[in-house]
């Protein structure tokens, strides 16, 4: 019977020791928590990105209001469509935390042309030019481009007149008060000249 008592005493000591160690660990964790603070440290606030300096270097000359004379070449609106001329305007200003130059354009209605309004967003990610356009004839396009000297070249994919299209645009600064803009469209048969603008401040 004595061995049984010894085993019981040993088990009691083991249990008591384990409980004491667990209590010490609990107190240690609590002390660490009090040192670190009752609440977990708040995450550092997100630092918002800044616009690329290339944005202004590329597009600042466009800032302001321009009056434009637009020509749509013959066949640009479909086989047999005549050449059409119209007048309009576009106003550029910075938008969306200064990440974009937003242009609002308005091409006036004529006997041949129904008129069109829309928005163009021009940006720069530090490596390439960015462009997105939407218009009142259901057109939408988005793409990228390059800038070299006084010439900006853009290539975008989208939809125009219910068809999937590619649009290539060239913006050329003639001087501080004159800009030339040419646009070509590919509806599956390669780029074809569609029209051009001459805009002046």
C-alpha positions as CSV (number, residue, x, y, z in Angstrom):
1,X,0.0,0.0,0.0
2,X,2.9,2.4,0.6
3,X,3.9,2.5,-3.1
4,X,0.4,3.6,-3.9
5,X,0.7,6.5,-1.4
6,X,4.1,7.5,-3.0
7,X,2.5,7.6,-6.5
8,X,-0.4,9.7,-5.2
9,X,2.0,12.1,-3.6
10,X,4.1,12.3,-6.8
11,X,1.1,13.0,-9.0
12,X,-0.1,15.7,-6.6
13,X,3.3,17.4,-6.7
14,X,3.4,17.2,-10.5
15,X,-0.1,18.6,-10.8
16,X,0.7,21.4,-8.3
17,X,4.0,22.3,-10.1
18,X,2.2,22.4,-13.5
19,X,-0.4,24.7,-12.2
20,X,2.2,27.0,-10.6
21,X,4.1,27.2,-13.9
22,X,1.0,27.9,-15.9
23,X,0.1,30.7,-13.4
24,X,3.6,32.2,-13.8
25,X,3.4,32.1,-17.6
26,X,0.0,33.8,-17.4
27,X,1.4,36.5,-15.2
28,X,4.4,37.0,-17.5
29,X,2.1,37.3,-20.6
30,X,0.0,39.8,-18.7
31,X,3.0,41.9,-17.7
32,X,4.2,41.8,-21.3
33,X,0.8,43.0,-22.5
34,X,0.8,45.8,-20.0
35,X,4.2,46.9,-21.2
36,X,3.1,46.8,-24.8
37,X,-0.2,48.5,-24.0
38,X,-3.7,47.0,-23.6
39,X,-4.7,47.8,-27.2
40,X,-2.7,46.5,-30.2
41,X,-0.7,49.2,-31.9
42,X,-2.7,50.9,-34.7
43,X,-1.4,50.4,-38.2
44,X,0.4,53.3,-39.8
45,X,-1.9,55.4,-42.0
46,X,-1.5,54.7,-45.7
47,X,0.6,57.4,-47.5
48,X,-1.3,58.5,-50.6
49,X,0.6,58.3,-53.9
50,X,1.7,61.5,-55.6
51,X,1.2,62.3,-59.3
52,X,4.2,61.7,-61.5
53,X,6.2,64.8,-62.3
54,X,6.0,63.7,-66.0
55,X,2.3,64.6,-65.9
56,X,2.9,68.3,-66.0
57,X,6.0,68.0,-68.1
58,X,3.8,66.3,-70.8
59,X,0.4,68.0,-70.6
60,X,0.7,71.3,-68.8
61,X,0.6,73.2,-72.1
62,X,-2.9,71.9,-72.7
63,X,-4.3,73.6,-69.6
64,X,-7.1,76.1,-70.4
65,X,-9.8,76.5,-73.1
66,X,-9.2,75.9,-76.8
67,X,-11.4,76.6,-79.8
68,X,-11.2,73.9,-82.5
69,X,-12.0,73.5,-86.1
70,X,-12.6,69.8,-86.9
71,X,-12.6,68.0,-90.2
72,X,-13.9,64.4,-90.7
73,X,-12.5,63.0,-93.8
74,X,-14.6,61.5,-96.6
75,X,-15.6,57.8,-95.9
76,X,-14.6,58.2,-92.2
77,X,-18.2,57.7,-91.1
78,X,-18.8,54.8,-93.4
79,X,-18.4,54.1,-97.1
80,X,-19.5,57.0,-99.2
81,X,-19.9,59.4,-96.3
82,X,-18.8,63.0,-97.3
83,X,-16.1,65.2,-95.8
84,X,-17.7,67.0,-92.8
85,X,-16.5,70.1,-91.0
86,X,-17.5,71.4,-87.6
87,X,-16.4,73.8,-84.9
88,X,-16.0,73.1,-81.2
89,X,-14.1,73.6,-78.1
90,X,-12.2,71.6,-75.4
91,X,-11.2,72.7,-71.9
92,X,-8.5,71.0,-70.0
93,X,-7.9,71.2,-66.2
94,X,-6.4,69.0,-63.5
95,X,-8.7,66.6,-61.8
96,X,-8.9,63.7,-59.3
97,X,-6.2,64.7,-56.9
98,X,-4.2,66.2,-59.8
99,X,-3.5,62.8,-61.3
100,X,-5.2,63.6,-64.6
101,X,-5.7,66.4,-67.1
102,X,-9.5,66.2,-67.8
103,X,-10.6,67.6,-71.1
104,X,-14.3,68.4,-71.8
105,X,-15.0,68.6,-75.5
106,X,-18.0,69.8,-77.4
107,X,-18.2,69.5,-81.2
108,X,-21.0,71.5,-82.6
109,X,-23.9,70.1,-84.6
110,X,-24.1,70.9,-88.3
111,X,-26.3,69.8,-91.2
112,X,-24.0,66.8,-91.8
113,X,-22.7,66.1,-88.3
114,X,-25.0,65.4,-85.3
115,X,-22.6,67.0,-82.8
116,X,-20.8,65.2,-80.0
117,X,-19.7,65.9,-76.4
118,X,-17.4,63.9,-74.2
119,X,-14.5,63.7,-71.7
120,X,-10.9,62.7,-72.2
121,X,-8.5,61.9,-69.3
122,X,-4.8,62.2,-69.9
123,X,-2.3,60.9,-67.3
124,X,1.2,59.6,-66.9
125,X,2.5,56.8,-64.6
126,X,6.1,57.8,-64.9
127,X,6.8,55.4,-67.7
128,X,4.1,56.0,-70.3
129,X,1.2,58.3,-71.2
130,X,-2.3,57.1,-70.2
131,X,-5.6,58.0,-71.9
132,X,-9.3,57.3,-71.5
133,X,-12.2,58.8,-73.4
134,X,-16.0,58.6,-73.4
135,X,-18.4,60.4,-75.6
136,X,-22.1,61.2,-76.2
137,X,-22.3,58.8,-79.2
138,X,-21.6,55.7,-77.1
139,X,-17.8,55.7,-77.7
140,X,-15.3,54.6,-75.1
141,X,-11.6,53.8,-75.4
142,X,-8.6,53.4,-73.1
143,X,-4.9,53.0,-73.9
144,X,-1.4,54.2,-73.5
145,X,1.2,56.2,-75.5
146,X,4.5,58.1,-75.6
147,X,5.7,61.6,-75.6
148,X,8.7,62.8,-77.6
149,X,9.5,66.5,-77.9
150,X,6.3,68.4,-78.8
151,X,4.4,65.3,-80.1
152,X,2.3,62.9,-78.1
153,X,1.2,59.6,-79.7
154,X,-1.7,57.5,-78.2
155,X,-3.1,54.1,-79.1
156,X,-6.3,53.0,-77.4
157,X,-8.8,50.2,-77.8
158,X,-12.5,50.6,-77.3
159,X,-15.9,50.7,-79.0
160,X,-17.3,53.2,-81.5
161,X,-20.6,53.1,-83.3
162,X,-21.3,49.7,-81.9
163,X,-18.0,48.2,-83.2
164,X,-14.8,47.2,-81.5
165,X,-12.1,49.6,-82.6
166,X,-8.5,50.8,-82.2
167,X,-7.8,54.5,-82.2
168,X,-4.5,56.2,-82.8
169,X,-4.2,59.9,-82.0
170,X,-1.4,62.3,-82.5
171,X,-1.2,65.6,-80.6
172,X,1.3,68.1,-81.8
173,X,2.1,71.3,-80.1
174,X,2.7,74.0,-82.7
175,X,3.2,76.8,-80.2
176,X,1.8,77.9,-76.9
177,X,-1.5,78.9,-78.5
178,X,-1.9,76.3,-81.3
179,X,-2.3,72.5,-81.2
180,X,-2.8,70.0,-84.1
181,X,-4.7,66.8,-83.4
182,X,-5.0,63.9,-85.9
183,X,-7.0,60.7,-85.3
184,X,-7.0,57.4,-87.2
185,X,-9.4,54.4,-86.6
186,X,-8.9,50.7,-87.1
187,X,-12.2,48.7,-87.4
188,X,-10.5,45.5,-88.5
189,X,-8.8,46.6,-91.7
190,X,-5.9,48.5,-90.4
191,X,-5.7,52.2,-89.4
192,X,-7.6,54.6,-91.7
193,X,-7.5,58.4,-91.4
194,X,-10.7,59.6,-89.7
195,X,-10.2,63.3,-89.0
196,X,-8.2,66.2,-87.6
197,X,-8.5,69.2,-85.4
198,X,-6.7,72.5,-85.3
199,X,-7.2,74.1,-81.8
200,X,-6.2,77.6,-80.7
201,X,-6.4,79.5,-77.4
